[in-house]
Amino acid sequence: GATFMAAGSSAPELVTAFLGAFVTKGDIGVSTILGSAIYNLLGISAACGLFSSVVSRLSCWPLFRDCLAYTISAAAVLAMIADNR
């Protein structure tokens, strides 16, 4: 089951990388990495919430914490690849 979950969550990045390498013959770049991560964080979480039969009460703290962690992570990725080496 874990293998199928990993393949499903990485499918958007895999398809975009395949299209970038073989169809458009271009560099896919940072947008593929960050876009796939956004889909994995938001799209899969939203789908789980939509198909859940339980109503959950959420506070602002988890959303703020996760957005802050993602912003720091995205800034770190951009800082590491900014020099193109």
N, C-alpha and C positions, 0 to 999 in steps of 0.2 A: 504494500500500500504506500509506503513512504517513497518508493521509486516513482510511482505514478503521480504522487503529489509534487515531487520535485520536477518532473517533466512538465506537468501542467502549469506550474508557476513560472517556469522558464520558457514556456512556449512562445510568448510574444517576442522575447529577445532573440530566440533561435530563428524565428521566421524573419524578423527584421535583419538579422545578420546574414541570413541566406540570401534575401533579396538584395541587400547592399553589396554582397560579394559577387553574386552570379548574375543578377538581372541588371542592376544599374551600373555595375563596375565602379562604384564609388566608395568613399570612406564613410562608414556609418557614424563614427565619432561618439561624442559624449552624450548626445541626445538619446541614443539607443540605450545606453547604460542607465541613465537617470529615468528615462521614460519607462523602461521595463521595471525598475524598482518602484516607481510610482504606481504602476499597474498592480504589481504584486502586493503593495501595501494597501492601496485603496480599493481596487477592483475585487480582489479576493475577499477582503473584509466586508465589503458591501454585499457581495453575493451571499456570504455566510449569514449576514444579518437579514437579508430578504427571505431566505429559505428557512430561517429559524422560526419555531412556533412559540418561542418565549419572548415576552416583552422585557427588555432590559432598561434599567435606569442608569444613565451615564452622567458622570460629573465632568467638569471642564478640565480637571487635572490630567487625566490620561491622554486626552487629545492634545493639550499643550505640551506634555512631556514627549509624546511621540513626534509631534511636529518639530519640536526643538532638536530632538535627537536626529531626525532626518535632515534638517537644515545643516546641522554640524557635519553630518556624514557627507552630504552633497558638497559642502564647502571644502571638506578635506579631499574629496575626489578631484574637484576642480583645481585645487591648489597643487596636487601631485602631478597632474597632467598639463598644467599651464605652460611649462617650458618645452613641451613637445619632444621630450627625450624618453 
